[in-house]
Amino acid sequence: MKEVMSGLITNNMSTLVANSLFQQLTATFQELEASNESTAVKSIRQEAFARFQELGFPTVKNEDWKYTNIHNLVNKTYLLNEDVDVANLDFDAADIPGLDAHRIVLVNGQYVLAFSSLEDEIGLTVKSIEDAQDEANFQKHFAQHADKTGSAMVALNTALHTSGVYIGVAKNKVVSKPLHIVHVATGGQEFFAQTRNLIVVEPNAELEIVESFITSENTANNLNNKVTEIVAQENAKIQHYYLQLAAESGHYINHTEVYQEKHSLYNNYNCNFPGPSFVRNDINVRLDAEQVESHLYGINLLNKKQFVDNHTVVDHMKPHCESYEWYKNIPQEEATAVFNGKIFVREDAQKTNAFQQNNNMLIGEKSTVFTKPQLEIFADDVKCSHGCTMGQFDDEALFYLRARGIGEDSARILLVHAFAFDVTSKFSNEIVKHYVEELVARGLES
């Protein structure tokens, strides 16, 4: 359906300009129905679009979107499936000093092989999402996990995705280097991208993923609806980093759905920094077998009028599983941070060990935090806890450090690093850890 030619990502579907976004989406769906996709994918699209038509875009009347108003984002028209000139794109903003990694580049969601660097690794499969439809794991897992959540934005993505990547790791394969996925937003007119990713890690395999979100210079306002389904099969291990570094013109709605089988491990490190105006992250983890472990960590350092909302669900469905979640928010100036973390312990999930913590440091009189940690337990033999703290920047500690000859900027950085340490110390990759600490320092200086 898509190909790279003469520096352009071309698409057989036309760019639509209609009277409303809904009309645009409907017209795009009708074009997708006429495409050469498999019958199974077309059927999945049809079911998903019917769900979206029934649900509509979420509003603040929906409890999960109570603090997250997307009316201004969806009450306009966008370019859809725009041809993009990739000839002079610069990816330097995504560079992580010292990180030796395979690189995968997605431009407005489109997998661009010419900019990717994937040395031959037996057992690692990387394809554009539309070229993966013949893969057995695609046929088994695509739209089988995220779509069960009842999310309108997931339904929209399933129905209208036109880009994304499939990553498969074969049984017993330990990928030699991290996969660095660089998401580049670019375009001279406002656009709406629907990106769909599927990652399947087979039994006893191991994978580390680092995702960086950046924006090319002079890019117009853009809305990105991204859904990623991750399957960790028996004894698989996945380390997964999100580094949100996009520009102010960026608006992101990300849904990550993780399905785990017996003895698997999934760790997510979600980091948001000064830049994009709007970010909504939904990270759902389903522990659907015994002896499963999941860790979710978050650092959110925001400035100006940024809005970042992190919603997490950790669903303990079977006994003898463990989860650990720790999010820290540092909003500056007029920024707003939202944290809504839900832990479910189902009736059959005896011997569960679940921990959740959210700490917030507000810098500036107009910064705001909304937090809602939740714990629902239906089993009686469990060990569970959750908590939340809220506080202003400690001026007394700042005075103490300045009195000992430390400059004010350096003192602020030291105090914020100390606040964030509980989370950054958990990072499994030391190079990414040091990079994130540098981004924290830069974010305080901006």
KAHUJO-V179235 format. One record per backbone hydrogen bond with DSSP energy under -0.5 kcal/mol. NH is the residue of the N-H (numbers start at 1). CO is the residue of the C=O. If there is no record, write none. Layout:
# KAHUJO-V179235
nh | co
NH | CO
NH | CO
This chain:
# KAHUJO-V179235
nh | co
3 | 10
5 | 3
5 | 8
8 | 5
9 | 84
10 | 3
10 | 8
12 | 1
24 | 20
25 | 21
26 | 22
27 | 23
28 | 24
29 | 25
30 | 26
31 | 27
32 | 28
33 | 29
34 | 30
34 | 31
35 | 32
42 | 38
43 | 39
44 | 40
45 | 41
46 | 42
47 | 43
48 | 44
49 | 45
50 | 46
51 | 47
52 | 48
53 | 49
54 | 50
55 | 51
56 | 52
62 | 59
65 | 62
66 | 63
68 | 65
69 | 67
70 | 68
73 | 70
74 | 70
75 | 71
76 | 74
79 | 190
81 | 192
84 | 9
86 | 7
86 | 84
87 | 7
89 | 86
94 | 91
95 | 92
97 | 95
99 | 96
100 | 98
101 | 99
102 | 178
103 | 117
104 | 180
106 | 104
106 | 182
107 | 110
108 | 106
108 | 184
110 | 107
112 | 105
112 | 110
113 | 111
115 | 112
116 | 112
116 | 113
117 | 103
119 | 117
124 | 121
125 | 123
125 | 168
127 | 166
129 | 164
131 | 128
132 | 128
132 | 129
133 | 130
135 | 132
139 | 135
140 | 136
141 | 137
142 | 138
144 | 141
148 | 145
149 | 146
150 | 147
155 | 151
156 | 152
157 | 153
158 | 154
159 | 155
160 | 156
161 | 157
162 | 194
163 | 194
164 | 109
166 | 127
167 | 198
168 | 125
169 | 200
170 | 123
170 | 168
172 | 203
173 | 170
175 | 173
175 | 206
178 | 100
179 | 208
180 | 102
180 | 178
181 | 179
181 | 210
182 | 104
182 | 180
183 | 181
183 | 212
184 | 106
184 | 182
185 | 183
185 | 214
191 | 221
192 | 79
193 | 223
195 | 193
195 | 225
196 | 163
197 | 227
198 | 165
199 | 229
200 | 167
201 | 231
202 | 169
202 | 200
204 | 234
205 | 202
206 | 173
207 | 237
209 | 239
210 | 179
211 | 241
212 | 181
212 | 210
213 | 243
214 | 183
214 | 212
216 | 185
219 | 216
220 | 187
222 | 249
223 | 191
224 | 251
225 | 193
225 | 223
226 | 224
226 | 253
227 | 195
228 | 255
229 | 197
230 | 257
231 | 199
232 | 230
232 | 259
233 | 201
233 | 231
235 | 262
236 | 233
237 | 205
238 | 265
239 | 207
240 | 267
241 | 209
242 | 269
243 | 211
244 | 242
244 | 271
245 | 213
245 | 243
250 | 247
251 | 222
252 | 278
253 | 224
254 | 280
255 | 226
256 | 282
257 | 228
257 | 255
258 | 256
258 | 284
259 | 230
260 | 258
260 | 286
261 | 232
263 | 290
264 | 261
265 | 236
266 | 293
267 | 238
268 | 295
269 | 240
270 | 268
270 | 297
271 | 242
271 | 269
272 | 299
273 | 244
276 | 246
277 | 248
277 | 250
278 | 250
279 | 307
280 | 252
281 | 309
282 | 254
282 | 280
283 | 281
283 | 311
284 | 256
284 | 282
285 | 313
286 | 258
287 | 285
287 | 315
288 | 260
288 | 286
291 | 319
291 | 320
293 | 264
294 | 322
295 | 266
296 | 324
297 | 268
298 | 326
299 | 270
300 | 328
301 | 272
302 | 300
302 | 330
306 | 303
307 | 277
308 | 336
309 | 279
310 | 338
311 | 281
311 | 309
312 | 340
313 | 283
314 | 342
315 | 285
315 | 313
316 | 314
316 | 344
317 | 287
317 | 315
318 | 287
320 | 350
322 | 292
323 | 353
324 | 294
325 | 355
326 | 296
327 | 357
328 | 298
329 | 359
330 | 300
332 | 302
333 | 363
334 | 304
335 | 332
336 | 306
337 | 368
338 | 308
339 | 370
340 | 310
341 | 372
342 | 312
342 | 340
343 | 374
344 | 314
345 | 376
346 | 316
346 | 344
349 | 346
350 | 348
351 | 381
352 | 349
353 | 321
354 | 383
355 | 323
356 | 385
357 | 325
358 | 387
359 | 327
360 | 389
361 | 329
362 | 391
363 | 331
363 | 361
364 | 362
367 | 364
368 | 335
370 | 337
372 | 339
374 | 341
376 | 343
377 | 375
378 | 345
382 | 380
383 | 352
385 | 354
387 | 356
389 | 358
391 | 360
393 | 362
395 | 393
398 | 394
399 | 395
400 | 396
401 | 397
402 | 398
403 | 399
404 | 401
405 | 402
406 | 401
411 | 407
412 | 408
413 | 409
414 | 410
415 | 411
416 | 412
417 | 413
418 | 414
419 | 415
420 | 416
421 | 417
423 | 420
424 | 420
425 | 421
426 | 423
427 | 424
430 | 428
433 | 429
434 | 430
435 | 431
436 | 432
437 | 433
438 | 434
439 | 435
440 | 436
441 | 437
442 | 438
443 | 439
444 | 440
445 | 441
446 | 442
